[in-house]
Amino acid sequence: MSMLKKFGSVTAVIAFINSPTGQKMLGKAKEVVTDPRNQQKAAEFVNKLKRPSTPRPGAGTDQPGATH
């Protein structure tokens, strides 16, 4: 069953979050988020996205066979 069908309503989502399985998943997610190694990886990823990309060779130049 797809997750969208399983959690088709807000009530179902809240019920899942309050269930033992939902609580277990939330606990695991909190562990992952608060792990300093994962925080470092996330920061590196964000910095990588913020850095200007290096231009590709030939980018912005007239390509052979292009007509003006």
C-alpha positions as CSV (number, residue, x, y, z in Angstrom):
1,M,0.0,0.0,0.0
2,S,1.4,3.4,-0.9
3,M,2.2,5.9,1.8
4,L,-0.2,8.4,0.3
5,K,-3.1,6.0,0.5
6,K,-2.1,4.8,3.9
7,F,-1.8,8.3,5.3
8,G,-4.6,9.9,3.3
9,S,-5.8,12.1,6.1
10,V,-4.2,14.2,8.8
11,T,-5.9,12.1,11.4
12,A,-4.2,8.9,10.1
13,V,-0.8,10.7,10.2
14,I,-1.4,11.8,13.8
15,A,-2.5,8.3,14.8
16,F,0.7,6.8,13.2
17,I,2.9,9.4,15.0
18,N,1.3,8.5,18.3
19,S,1.6,4.7,17.7
20,P,4.6,2.8,19.1
21,T,6.0,2.3,15.6
22,G,5.7,6.0,14.9
23,Q,7.4,6.9,18.2
24,K,10.2,4.5,17.4
25,M,10.7,6.1,13.9
26,L,10.6,9.6,15.5
27,G,13.2,8.6,18.0
28,K,15.5,7.2,15.3
29,A,15.1,10.4,13.2
30,K,16.0,12.5,16.2
31,E,19.2,10.4,16.8
32,V,20.1,10.8,13.1
33,V,19.5,14.6,13.2
34,T,21.4,15.2,16.4
35,D,24.5,13.1,15.4
36,P,27.4,15.6,14.9
37,R,28.7,13.5,11.9
38,N,25.4,13.9,10.1
39,Q,25.3,17.6,10.9
40,Q,28.8,18.0,9.4
41,K,27.7,16.1,6.3
42,A,24.6,18.3,6.0
43,A,26.7,21.5,6.4
44,E,29.2,20.3,3.7
45,F,26.3,19.5,1.4
46,V,24.8,23.0,1.9
47,N,28.1,24.7,1.3
48,K,28.6,22.7,-1.8
49,L,25.3,23.9,-3.1
50,K,26.1,27.5,-2.2
51,R,29.5,27.6,-3.9
52,P,29.5,28.9,-7.4
53,S,30.1,26.1,-9.8
54,T,33.2,26.1,-11.9
55,P,32.4,26.8,-15.6
56,R,32.6,23.9,-17.9
57,P,35.1,24.0,-20.7
58,G,33.5,25.5,-23.7
59,A,30.5,26.9,-21.8
60,G,29.4,30.2,-23.1
61,T,31.5,30.1,-26.3
62,D,30.4,29.7,-29.8
63,Q,30.1,26.0,-30.6
64,P,31.4,24.7,-34.0
65,G,28.6,24.7,-36.5
66,A,26.5,27.3,-34.8
67,T,25.0,29.9,-37.1
68,H,24.6,33.6,-36.2
